[in-house]
Amino acid sequence: MRVKLTSRPDTVTVSFISTPFQSFGWSGVVPPYHYTSSAECDEDSKLFIIPSEPFMKLLEKNPESGFKIMQRITIIIADRLRNSHQALLKTI
C-alpha cells in the first residue's frame, strides 16, 4: 500500500500484504468512501473483489455477521494507521 505525500514527489510504502486472504480497500465500506492510498502488485496475484453496495446490503440483512466483519475492519484500520505512522516518520 502506497501513499502519495503532498510534500514529496514520490509515494511512500506504508504497508505490505504478503499472505493469502489479507484485505485492503476497506475505504469502500467506511464513510466517506474515500481512498487515501493505492495498491500495486509486485507479482502475479489473484484478487477477490466484493462490490461495496451489495456487500453493505448483505451486512445490513445479517447484523451479527456485519458486526464481526466491522470488528475485523477496525483491526485492519488500526494496523494500517500504525504502519503508516511508522513509515511516514522514516521519511522525515
Backbone as JSON, one array per atom type, in Angstrom:
{
  "sequence": "MRVKLTSRPDTVTVSFISTPFQSFGWSGVVPPYHYTSSAECDEDSKLFIIPSEPFMKLLEKNPESGFKIMQRITIIIADRLRNSHQALLKTI",
  "N": [[0.86, -1.16, 0.0], [0.63, 2.12, -0.91], [1.22, 5.57, -0.24], [0.61, 8.83, -1.37], [2.44, 11.64, -0.75], [1.9, 15.07, -0.13], [4.01, 16.73, 0.19], [6.17, 15.61, -1.07], [7.55, 14.3, -4.14], [7.33, 11.58, -4.72], [5.84, 8.35, -3.85], [5.11, 6.77, -0.66], [5.74, 3.69, 0.77], [3.55, 2.12, 2.9], [2.5, -0.19, 3.89], [2.55, -3.74, 3.61], [1.08, -6.41, 1.89], [1.24, -9.62, 2.23], [0.5, -12.23, 2.6], [-1.84, -14.87, 1.89], [-5.33, -14.06, 1.64], [-5.45, -11.6, 2.94], [-6.83, -8.37, 3.58], [-7.69, -5.4, 1.73], [-8.63, -2.08, 0.78], [-10.68, -1.24, 2.38], [-11.81, 1.25, 2.63], [-13.89, 1.45, 0.91], [-16.15, 0.59, 2.22], [-16.46, 2.16, 4.4], [-17.67, 5.2, 5.46], [-16.22, 8.36, 4.58], [-16.02, 6.97, 2.15], [-13.6, 7.31, 0.75], [-10.63, 6.78, -0.86], [-7.33, 6.66, 0.35], [-4.91, 5.71, -0.27], [-2.98, 3.68, -2.57], [-2.81, 0.48, -4.16], [-0.37, -1.77, -5.32], [0.63, -4.55, -7.21], [3.42, -6.58, -6.85], [3.95, -8.98, -7.88], [2.43, -11.69, -9.75], [-0.97, -11.95, -8.97], [-4.03, -13.02, -7.43], [-7.11, -11.59, -7.0], [-9.91, -11.1, -4.9], [-12.74, -9.49, -5.41], [-15.16, -7.54, -3.88], [-18.05, -5.89, -4.5], [-19.0, -2.8, -3.09], [-21.69, -1.81, -2.5], [-23.63, -4.08, -2.7], [-22.4, -5.67, -0.79], [-22.61, -4.18, 1.6], [-25.4, -4.19, 1.85], [-25.82, -6.89, 2.32], [-24.58, -7.15, 4.82], [-26.27, -5.52, 6.34], [-28.58, -7.06, 6.33], [-27.72, -9.18, 7.79], [-26.92, -8.66, 10.7], [-25.35, -9.74, 12.81], [-23.19, -11.03, 11.55], [-22.27, -8.81, 10.19], [-21.39, -7.2, 12.3], [-19.18, -8.67, 13.23], [-17.53, -8.57, 10.96], [-17.1, -5.81, 10.74], [-15.7, -5.42, 13.11], [-13.32, -6.72, 12.43], [-12.49, -5.11, 10.3], [-11.96, -2.79, 11.74], [-9.68, -3.6, 13.17], [-7.91, -3.94, 11.02], [-7.77, -1.27, 10.1], [-6.58, -0.02, 12.33], [-4.08, -1.34, 12.38], [-3.02, -0.54, 9.87], [-2.94, 2.22, 10.23], [-1.04, 2.43, 12.27], [1.21, 1.31, 10.95], [1.41, 3.16, 8.83], [2.01, 5.5, 10.21], [4.53, 4.86, 11.29], [5.99, 4.47, 8.89], [5.81, 7.0, 7.69], [7.16, 8.56, 9.56], [9.75, 7.72, 9.08], [10.34, 9.04, 6.75], [10.85, 11.61, 7.39]],
  "CA": [[0.0, 0.0, 0.0], [1.47, 3.31, -1.04], [0.54, 6.84, -0.01], [1.23, 9.99, -2.02], [2.58, 12.77, 0.16], [1.85, 16.34, -0.85], [5.3, 17.41, 0.35], [7.21, 14.89, -1.81], [7.09, 13.89, -5.48], [7.12, 10.14, -4.85], [4.95, 7.73, -2.87], [5.75, 6.09, 0.47], [5.11, 2.4, 1.08], [3.15, 2.12, 4.31], [2.04, -1.5, 4.33], [2.71, -4.84, 2.67], [0.13, -7.51, 2.0], [2.14, -10.66, 1.73], [-0.02, -13.58, 2.84], [-3.17, -15.03, 1.31], [-6.58, -13.67, 2.29], [-5.4, -10.31, 3.61], [-7.79, -7.43, 3.0], [-7.39, -3.99, 1.51], [-9.76, -1.4, 0.14], [-11.78, -1.09, 3.34], [-12.43, 2.57, 2.48], [-15.11, 1.27, 0.13], [-17.3, 0.29, 3.08], [-16.44, 3.07, 5.55], [-17.84, 6.59, 5.02], [-16.87, 8.91, 3.38], [-15.71, 6.16, 0.97], [-12.51, 8.0, 0.05], [-9.37, 6.04, -0.8], [-6.19, 7.53, 0.67], [-3.69, 5.05, -0.73], [-3.18, 2.8, -3.71], [-2.14, -0.81, -4.03], [0.31, -2.26, -6.51], [1.11, -5.93, -7.06], [4.8, -6.79, -7.29], [3.99, -10.3, -8.52], [1.11, -12.14, -10.17], [-1.86, -12.11, -7.82], [-5.46, -13.21, -7.65], [-7.85, -10.76, -6.06], [-11.34, -11.34, -4.75], [-13.32, -8.16, -5.31], [-16.55, -7.51, -3.43], [-18.61, -4.56, -4.68], [-19.39, -2.2, -1.81], [-23.13, -1.68, -2.24], [-24.27, -5.35, -2.32], [-21.76, -6.15, 0.44], [-23.23, -3.47, 2.72], [-26.77, -4.69, 1.98], [-25.71, -8.21, 2.95], [-24.29, -6.92, 6.23], [-27.48, -4.99, 6.96], [-29.52, -8.17, 6.49], [-27.11, -10.12, 8.73], [-26.2, -7.78, 11.62], [-24.35, -10.45, 13.6], [-22.02, -11.16, 10.69], [-21.8, -7.46, 9.93], [-20.64, -6.76, 13.48], [-17.88, -9.36, 13.24], [-16.74, -8.05, 9.84], [-16.69, -4.45, 11.08], [-14.63, -5.56, 14.11], [-12.11, -7.06, 11.7], [-12.09, -3.91, 9.57], [-11.36, -1.9, 12.74], [-8.32, -4.1, 13.42], [-7.13, -3.61, 9.82], [-7.54, 0.18, 10.11], [-5.6, 0.28, 13.39], [-2.77, -1.82, 11.92], [-2.55, 0.31, 8.77], [-2.61, 3.53, 10.79], [0.24, 2.24, 12.98], [2.23, 1.14, 9.91], [1.55, 4.43, 8.12], [2.68, 6.43, 11.11], [5.94, 4.48, 11.33], [6.6, 4.71, 7.57], [5.92, 8.44, 7.47], [8.23, 9.07, 10.42], [11.02, 7.41, 8.44], [10.57, 9.96, 5.64], [11.19, 12.93, 7.93]],
  "C": [[0.9, 1.22, 0.0], [0.62, 4.57, -0.88], [1.32, 7.94, -0.7], [1.25, 11.13, -1.02], [2.56, 14.06, -0.64], [3.2, 17.05, -0.8], [6.44, 16.75, -0.44], [6.67, 14.42, -3.16], [6.78, 12.4, -5.6], [6.17, 9.63, -3.77], [5.78, 7.06, -1.78], [4.99, 4.79, 0.7], [4.81, 2.35, 2.57], [2.72, 0.75, 4.81], [2.28, -2.51, 3.21], [1.63, -5.88, 2.94], [0.83, -8.69, 1.38], [1.65, -12.08, 1.99], [-1.42, -13.68, 2.25], [-4.29, -14.54, 2.24], [-6.48, -12.41, 3.14], [-6.29, -9.33, 2.85], [-7.17, -6.07, 2.75], [-8.57, -3.39, 0.78], [-10.93, -1.2, 1.07], [-12.46, 0.26, 3.25], [-13.73, 2.5, 1.68], [-16.34, 0.95, 0.96], [-17.37, 1.18, 4.32], [-16.6, 4.51, 5.04], [-16.62, 7.43, 5.39], [-16.48, 8.21, 2.09], [-14.61, 6.8, 0.11], [-11.21, 7.22, 0.24], [-8.21, 7.01, -0.58], [-4.86, 6.91, 0.25], [-4.01, 4.2, -1.95], [-2.4, 1.51, -3.48], [-1.54, -1.2, -5.37], [0.8, -3.67, -6.23], [2.52, -6.03, -7.63], [4.97, -8.15, -7.96], [2.57, -10.67, -8.92], [0.26, -12.44, -8.94], [-3.27, -12.39, -8.28], [-6.18, -12.43, -6.57], [-9.31, -11.15, -6.07], [-11.96, -9.99, -4.47], [-14.79, -8.27, -4.92], [-17.06, -6.09, -3.63], [-19.24, -4.04, -3.38], [-20.9, -2.24, -1.54], [-23.81, -3.01, -1.9], [-23.68, -5.93, -1.02], [-22.41, -5.49, 1.66], [-24.68, -3.92, 2.93], [-26.79, -6.05, 2.66], [-25.45, -8.06, 4.45], [-25.5, -6.38, 6.99], [-28.49, -6.1, 7.23], [-29.02, -9.18, 7.52], [-26.27, -9.36, 9.74], [-25.13, -8.49, 12.45], [-23.06, -10.63, 12.81], [-21.41, -9.79, 10.4], [-20.97, -6.92, 11.08], [-19.25, -7.38, 13.5], [-16.97, -8.83, 12.13], [-16.24, -6.64, 10.16], [-15.63, -4.46, 12.2], [-13.3, -5.85, 13.41], [-11.59, -5.85, 10.91], [-11.43, -2.9, 10.53], [-9.94, -2.31, 13.06], [-7.41, -3.75, 12.24], [-6.79, -2.12, 9.81], [-6.49, 0.54, 11.14], [-4.2, -0.15, 12.97], [-2.2, -0.92, 10.84], [-2.17, 1.7, 9.28], [-1.26, 3.47, 11.51], [1.39, 2.12, 11.97], [2.48, 2.45, 9.15], [2.33, 5.44, 8.95], [4.19, 6.13, 11.15], [6.64, 4.77, 10.01], [6.78, 6.21, 7.32], [7.0, 9.07, 8.34], [9.6, 8.82, 9.81], [11.35, 8.38, 7.3], [11.01, 11.34, 6.11], [12.69, 13.06, 8.15]]
}
